Amino acid sequence: MARIGFITLYTPGHLNPSLCLARALKNHRHEGVFFNVPDTE
């Protein structure tokens, strides 16, 4: 199992594709970690 970090801009055009990648990682038993500003929660 790997933990992979994502640093994205807090706009939908950058965040949404990264979320798709994180979901794909989760399906393969990896963990996606996002580093961003609190406004994007």
PDB file of N, H, CA, C and O in Angstrom:
ATOM      1  N   MET A   1       0.841  -1.171   0.000  1.00  0.00           N
ATOM      2  CA  MET A   1       0.000   0.000   0.000  1.00  0.00           C
ATOM      3  C   MET A   1       0.886   1.233   0.000  1.00  0.00           C
ATOM      4  O   MET A   1       1.829   1.327   0.786  1.00  0.00           O
ATOM      5  N   ALA A   2       0.587   2.172  -0.874  1.00  0.00           N
ATOM      6  H   ALA A   2      -0.179   2.096  -1.512  1.00  0.00           H
ATOM      7  CA  ALA A   2       1.341   3.419  -0.972  1.00  0.00           C
ATOM      8  C   ALA A   2       0.459   4.581  -0.553  1.00  0.00           C
ATOM      9  O   ALA A   2      -0.762   4.542  -0.702  1.00  0.00           O
ATOM     10  N   ARG A   3       1.093   5.607  -0.031  1.00  0.00           N
ATOM     11  H   ARG A   3       2.085   5.639   0.090  1.00  0.00           H
ATOM     12  CA  ARG A   3       0.392   6.855   0.287  1.00  0.00           C
ATOM     13  C   ARG A   3       0.937   7.909  -0.671  1.00  0.00           C
ATOM     14  O   ARG A   3       2.130   8.212  -0.665  1.00  0.00           O
ATOM     15  N   ILE A   4       0.055   8.458  -1.486  1.00  0.00           N
ATOM     16  H   ILE A   4      -0.915   8.211  -1.491  1.00  0.00           H
ATOM     17  CA  ILE A   4       0.446   9.402  -2.529  1.00  0.00           C
ATOM     18  C   ILE A   4      -0.186  10.752  -2.242  1.00  0.00           C
ATOM     19  O   ILE A   4      -1.396  10.844  -2.037  1.00  0.00           O
ATOM     20  N   GLY A   5       0.632  11.805  -2.227  1.00  0.00           N
ATOM     21  H   GLY A   5       1.615  11.730  -2.393  1.00  0.00           H
ATOM     22  CA  GLY A   5       0.162  13.147  -1.924  1.00  0.00           C
ATOM     23  C   GLY A   5      -0.196  13.926  -3.179  1.00  0.00           C
ATOM     24  O   GLY A   5       0.464  13.809  -4.211  1.00  0.00           O
ATOM     25  N   PHE A   6      -1.244  14.716  -3.072  1.00  0.00           N
ATOM     26  H   PHE A   6      -1.780  14.811  -2.233  1.00  0.00           H
ATOM     27  CA  PHE A   6      -1.684  15.586  -4.156  1.00  0.00           C
ATOM     28  C   PHE A   6      -1.611  17.034  -3.681  1.00  0.00           C
ATOM     29  O   PHE A   6      -2.095  17.365  -2.599  1.00  0.00           O
ATOM     30  N   ILE A   7      -1.012  17.879  -4.486  1.00  0.00           N
ATOM     31  H   ILE A   7      -0.619  17.610  -5.365  1.00  0.00           H
ATOM     32  CA  ILE A   7      -1.027  19.315  -4.235  1.00  0.00           C
ATOM     33  C   ILE A   7      -1.692  19.941  -5.460  1.00  0.00           C
ATOM     34  O   ILE A   7      -1.132  19.916  -6.556  1.00  0.00           O
ATOM     35  N   THR A   8      -2.876  20.496  -5.272  1.00  0.00           N
ATOM     36  H   THR A   8      -3.331  20.516  -4.381  1.00  0.00           H
ATOM     37  CA  THR A   8      -3.624  21.038  -6.395  1.00  0.00           C
ATOM     38  C   THR A   8      -4.068  22.464  -6.095  1.00  0.00           C
ATOM     39  O   THR A   8      -4.120  22.895  -4.943  1.00  0.00           O
ATOM     40  N   LEU A   9      -4.382  23.173  -7.154  1.00  0.00           N
ATOM     41  H   LEU A   9      -4.340  22.823  -8.090  1.00  0.00           H
ATOM     42  CA  LEU A   9      -5.022  24.470  -6.988  1.00  0.00           C
ATOM     43  C   LEU A   9      -6.443  24.239  -6.518  1.00  0.00           C
ATOM     44  O   LEU A   9      -7.032  23.198  -6.810  1.00  0.00           O
ATOM     45  N   TYR A  10      -6.994  25.186  -5.800  1.00  0.00           N
ATOM     46  H   TYR A  10      -6.515  26.031  -5.562  1.00  0.00           H
ATOM     47  CA  TYR A  10      -8.333  25.005  -5.236  1.00  0.00           C
ATOM     48  C   TYR A  10      -9.413  25.498  -6.178  1.00  0.00           C
ATOM     49  O   TYR A  10     -10.298  26.260  -5.788  1.00  0.00           O
ATOM     50  N   THR A  11      -9.330  25.053  -7.422  1.00  0.00           N
ATOM     51  H   THR A  11      -8.611  24.434  -7.738  1.00  0.00           H
ATOM     52  CA  THR A  11     -10.376  25.332  -8.410  1.00  0.00           C
ATOM     53  C   THR A  11     -10.912  23.998  -8.911  1.00  0.00           C
ATOM     54  O   THR A  11     -10.171  23.016  -8.957  1.00  0.00           O
ATOM     55  N   PRO A  12     -12.191  23.947  -9.289  1.00  0.00           N
ATOM     56  CA  PRO A  12     -12.777  22.671  -9.724  1.00  0.00           C
ATOM     57  C   PRO A  12     -12.033  22.016 -10.889  1.00  0.00           C
ATOM     58  O   PRO A  12     -11.961  20.790 -10.966  1.00  0.00           O
ATOM     59  N   GLY A  13     -11.484  22.820 -11.787  1.00  0.00           N
ATOM     60  H   GLY A  13     -11.542  23.817 -11.724  1.00  0.00           H
ATOM     61  CA  GLY A  13     -10.776  22.260 -12.938  1.00  0.00           C
ATOM     62  C   GLY A  13      -9.512  21.518 -12.576  1.00  0.00           C
ATOM     63  O   GLY A  13      -9.043  20.682 -13.349  1.00  0.00           O
ATOM     64  N   HIS A  14      -8.953  21.803 -11.421  1.00  0.00           N
ATOM     65  H   HIS A  14      -9.334  22.482 -10.793  1.00  0.00           H
ATOM     66  CA  HIS A  14      -7.750  21.103 -10.973  1.00  0.00           C
ATOM     67  C   HIS A  14      -8.079  20.068  -9.904  1.00  0.00           C
ATOM     68  O   HIS A  14      -7.466  19.002  -9.859  1.00  0.00           O
ATOM     69  N   LEU A  15      -9.020  20.370  -9.066  1.00  0.00           N
ATOM     70  H   LEU A  15      -9.519  21.237  -9.102  1.00  0.00           H
ATOM     71  CA  LEU A  15      -9.337  19.492  -7.945  1.00  0.00           C
ATOM     72  C   LEU A  15     -10.115  18.251  -8.392  1.00  0.00           C
ATOM     73  O   LEU A  15      -9.809  17.143  -7.949  1.00  0.00           O
ATOM     74  N   ASN A  16     -11.100  18.416  -9.247  1.00  0.00           N
ATOM     75  H   ASN A  16     -11.349  19.316  -9.607  1.00  0.00           H
ATOM     76  CA  ASN A  16     -11.935  17.282  -9.663  1.00  0.00           C
ATOM     77  C   ASN A  16     -11.151  16.174 -10.360  1.00  0.00           C
ATOM     78  O   ASN A  16     -11.359  15.007 -10.030  1.00  0.00           O
ATOM     79  N   PRO A  17     -10.260  16.478 -11.308  1.00  0.00           N
ATOM     80  CA  PRO A  17      -9.477  15.384 -11.907  1.00  0.00           C
ATOM     81  C   PRO A  17      -8.585  14.674 -10.887  1.00  0.00           C
ATOM     82  O   PRO A  17      -8.369  13.466 -10.980  1.00  0.00           O
ATOM     83  N   SER A  18      -8.074  15.423  -9.923  1.00  0.00           N
ATOM     84  H   SER A  18      -8.249  16.404  -9.848  1.00  0.00           H
ATOM     85  CA  SER A  18      -7.246  14.803  -8.887  1.00  0.00           C
ATOM     86  C   SER A  18      -8.066  13.868  -8.012  1.00  0.00           C
ATOM     87  O   SER A  18      -7.570  12.829  -7.576  1.00  0.00           O
ATOM     88  N   LEU A  19      -9.320  14.232  -7.751  1.00  0.00           N
ATOM     89  H   LEU A  19      -9.722  15.076  -8.105  1.00  0.00           H
ATOM     90  CA  LEU A  19     -10.196  13.354  -6.973  1.00  0.00           C
ATOM     91  C   LEU A  19     -10.451  12.045  -7.707  1.00  0.00           C
ATOM     92  O   LEU A  19     -10.533  10.987  -7.083  1.00  0.00           O
ATOM     93  N   CYS A  20     -10.576  12.111  -9.026  1.00  0.00           N
ATOM     94  H   CYS A  20     -10.510  12.970  -9.533  1.00  0.00           H
ATOM     95  CA  CYS A  20     -10.756  10.881  -9.821  1.00  0.00           C
ATOM     96  C   CYS A  20      -9.529   9.981  -9.691  1.00  0.00           C
ATOM     97  O   CYS A  20      -9.659   8.764  -9.556  1.00  0.00           O
ATOM     98  N   LEU A  21      -8.347  10.578  -9.732  1.00  0.00           N
ATOM     99  H   LEU A  21      -8.242  11.566  -9.842  1.00  0.00           H
ATOM    100  CA  LEU A  21      -7.131   9.788  -9.559  1.00  0.00           C
ATOM    101  C   LEU A  21      -7.066   9.171  -8.163  1.00  0.00           C
ATOM    102  O   LEU A  21      -6.663   8.018  -8.005  1.00  0.00           O
ATOM    103  N   ALA A  22      -7.461   9.938  -7.160  1.00  0.00           N
ATOM    104  H   ALA A  22      -7.788  10.875  -7.288  1.00  0.00           H
ATOM    105  CA  ALA A  22      -7.439   9.425  -5.789  1.00  0.00           C
ATOM    106  C   ALA A  22      -8.418   8.265  -5.619  1.00  0.00           C
ATOM    107  O   ALA A  22      -8.121   7.298  -4.917  1.00  0.00           O
ATOM    108  N   ARG A  23      -9.580   8.359  -6.257  1.00  0.00           N
ATOM    109  H   ARG A  23      -9.821   9.144  -6.827  1.00  0.00           H
ATOM    110  CA  ARG A  23     -10.539   7.246  -6.184  1.00  0.00           C
ATOM    111  C   ARG A  23      -9.980   5.998  -6.851  1.00  0.00           C
ATOM    112  O   ARG A  23     -10.161   4.890  -6.345  1.00  0.00           O
ATOM    113  N   ALA A  24      -9.309   6.167  -7.970  1.00  0.00           N
ATOM    114  H   ALA A  24      -9.162   7.067  -8.381  1.00  0.00           H
ATOM    115  CA  ALA A  24      -8.708   5.022  -8.653  1.00  0.00           C
ATOM    116  C   ALA A  24      -7.619   4.398  -7.780  1.00  0.00           C
ATOM    117  O   ALA A  24      -7.490   3.174  -7.728  1.00  0.00           O
ATOM    118  N   LEU A  25      -6.847   5.223  -7.105  1.00  0.00           N
ATOM    119  H   LEU A  25      -6.952   6.217  -7.147  1.00  0.00           H
ATOM    120  CA  LEU A  25      -5.831   4.696  -6.193  1.00  0.00           C
ATOM    121  C   LEU A  25      -6.469   3.910  -5.062  1.00  0.00           C
ATOM    122  O   LEU A  25      -5.979   2.850  -4.674  1.00  0.00           O
ATOM    123  N   LYS A  26      -7.565   4.438  -4.538  1.00  0.00           N
ATOM    124  H   LYS A  26      -7.963   5.300  -4.853  1.00  0.00           H
ATOM    125  CA  LYS A  26      -8.255   3.760  -3.434  1.00  0.00           C
ATOM    126  C   LYS A  26      -8.754   2.386  -3.867  1.00  0.00           C
ATOM    127  O   LYS A  26      -8.724   1.435  -3.086  1.00  0.00           O
ATOM    128  N   ASN A  27      -9.215   2.283  -5.117  1.00  0.00           N
ATOM    129  H   ASN A  27      -9.239   3.056  -5.752  1.00  0.00           H
ATOM    130  CA  ASN A  27      -9.677   0.991  -5.628  1.00  0.00           C
ATOM    131  C   ASN A  27      -8.549  -0.030  -5.702  1.00  0.00           C
ATOM    132  O   ASN A  27      -8.792  -1.237  -5.702  1.00  0.00           O
ATOM    133  N   HIS A  28      -7.308   0.464  -5.766  1.00  0.00           N
ATOM    134  H   HIS A  28      -7.110   1.444  -5.766  1.00  0.00           H
ATOM    135  CA  HIS A  28      -6.144  -0.423  -5.804  1.00  0.00           C
ATOM    136  C   HIS A  28      -5.431  -0.488  -4.455  1.00  0.00           C
ATOM    137  O   HIS A  28      -4.257  -0.846  -4.372  1.00  0.00           O
ATOM    138  N   ARG A  29      -6.176  -0.129  -3.394  1.00  0.00           N
ATOM    139  H   ARG A  29      -7.130   0.162  -3.462  1.00  0.00           H
ATOM    140  CA  ARG A  29      -5.710  -0.227  -2.009  1.00  0.00           C
ATOM    141  C   ARG A  29      -4.553   0.707  -1.679  1.00  0.00           C
ATOM    142  O   ARG A  29      -3.717   0.395  -0.830  1.00  0.00           O
ATOM    143  N   HIS A  30      -4.509   1.855  -2.354  1.00  0.00           N
ATOM    144  H   HIS A  30      -5.188   2.108  -3.043  1.00  0.00           H
ATOM    145  CA  HIS A  30      -3.547   2.895  -2.021  1.00  0.00           C
ATOM    146  C   HIS A  30      -4.300   4.042  -1.356  1.00  0.00           C
ATOM    147  O   HIS A  30      -5.530   4.039  -1.300  1.00  0.00           O
ATOM    148  N   GLU A  31      -3.560   5.010  -0.860  1.00  0.00           N
ATOM    149  H   GLU A  31      -2.561   5.013  -0.906  1.00  0.00           H
ATOM    150  CA  GLU A  31      -4.187   6.123  -0.159  1.00  0.00           C
ATOM    151  C   GLU A  31      -3.747   7.436  -0.801  1.00  0.00           C
ATOM    152  O   GLU A  31      -2.554   7.683  -0.981  1.00  0.00           O
ATOM    153  N   GLY A  32      -4.717   8.266  -1.140  1.00  0.00           N
ATOM    154  H   GLY A  32      -5.686   8.065  -0.993  1.00  0.00           H
ATOM    155  CA  GLY A  32      -4.432   9.597  -1.650  1.00  0.00           C
ATOM    156  C   GLY A  32      -4.596  10.619  -0.540  1.00  0.00           C
ATOM    157  O   GLY A  32      -5.599  10.616   0.173  1.00  0.00           O
ATOM    158  N   VAL A  33      -3.604  11.499  -0.392  1.00  0.00           N
ATOM    159  H   VAL A  33      -2.788  11.502  -0.971  1.00  0.00           H
ATOM    160  CA  VAL A  33      -3.627  12.534   0.635  1.00  0.00           C
ATOM    161  C   VAL A  33      -3.570  13.880  -0.077  1.00  0.00           C
ATOM    162  O   VAL A  33      -2.713  14.103  -0.931  1.00  0.00           O
ATOM    163  N   PHE A  34      -4.498  14.784   0.284  1.00  0.00           N
ATOM    164  H   PHE A  34      -5.194  14.603   0.978  1.00  0.00           H
ATOM    165  CA  PHE A  34      -4.550  16.090  -0.354  1.00  0.00           C
ATOM    166  C   PHE A  34      -3.992  17.154   0.573  1.00  0.00           C
ATOM    167  O   PHE A  34      -4.317  17.210   1.759  1.00  0.00           O
ATOM    168  N   PHE A  35      -3.153  17.987   0.007  1.00  0.00           N
ATOM    169  H   PHE A  35      -2.889  17.941  -0.956  1.00  0.00           H
ATOM    170  CA  PHE A  35      -2.601  19.149   0.711  1.00  0.00           C
ATOM    171  C   PHE A  35      -3.168  20.380   0.030  1.00  0.00           C
ATOM    172  O   PHE A  35      -2.923  20.603  -1.156  1.00  0.00           O
ATOM    173  N   ASN A  36      -3.919  21.174   0.763  1.00  0.00           N
ATOM    174  H   ASN A  36      -4.118  20.993   1.726  1.00  0.00           H
ATOM    175  CA  ASN A  36      -4.573  22.332   0.178  1.00  0.00           C
ATOM    176  C   ASN A  36      -4.994  23.282   1.290  1.00  0.00           C
ATOM    177  O   ASN A  36      -4.713  23.043   2.464  1.00  0.00           O
ATOM    178  N   VAL A  37      -5.662  24.349   0.913  1.00  0.00           N
ATOM    179  H   VAL A  37      -5.891  24.543  -0.041  1.00  0.00           H
ATOM    180  CA  VAL A  37      -6.147  25.309   1.899  1.00  0.00           C
ATOM    181  C   VAL A  37      -7.481  24.809   2.477  1.00  0.00           C
ATOM    182  O   VAL A  37      -8.199  24.074   1.798  1.00  0.00           O
ATOM    183  N   PRO A  38      -7.824  25.187   3.703  1.00  0.00           N
ATOM    184  CA  PRO A  38      -9.034  24.680   4.347  1.00  0.00           C
ATOM    185  C   PRO A  38     -10.338  25.008   3.604  1.00  0.00           C
ATOM    186  O   PRO A  38     -11.334  24.315   3.813  1.00  0.00           O
ATOM    187  N   ASP A  39     -10.370  26.022   2.760  1.00  0.00           N
ATOM    188  H   ASP A  39      -9.561  26.586   2.591  1.00  0.00           H
ATOM    189  CA  ASP A  39     -11.593  26.395   2.051  1.00  0.00           C
ATOM    190  C   ASP A  39     -12.117  25.300   1.132  1.00  0.00           C
ATOM    191  O   ASP A  39     -13.294  25.323   0.772  1.00  0.00           O
ATOM    192  N   THR A  40     -11.289  24.351   0.744  1.00  0.00           N
ATOM    193  H   THR A  40     -10.333  24.333   1.037  1.00  0.00           H
ATOM    194  CA  THR A  40     -11.709  23.333  -0.214  1.00  0.00           C
ATOM    195  C   THR A  40     -12.336  22.113   0.431  1.00  0.00           C
ATOM    196  O   THR A  40     -12.695  21.168  -0.273  1.00  0.00           O
ATOM    197  N   GLU A  41     -12.478  22.103   1.744  1.00  0.00           N
ATOM    198  H   GLU A  41     -12.186  22.871   2.315  1.00  0.00           H
ATOM    199  CA  GLU A  41     -13.104  20.963   2.404  1.00  0.00           C
ATOM    200  C   GLU A  41     -14.522  20.822   1.903  1.00  0.00           C
ATOM    201  O   GLU A  41     -15.241  19.918   2.330  1.00  0.00           O
TER     202      GLU A  41
END
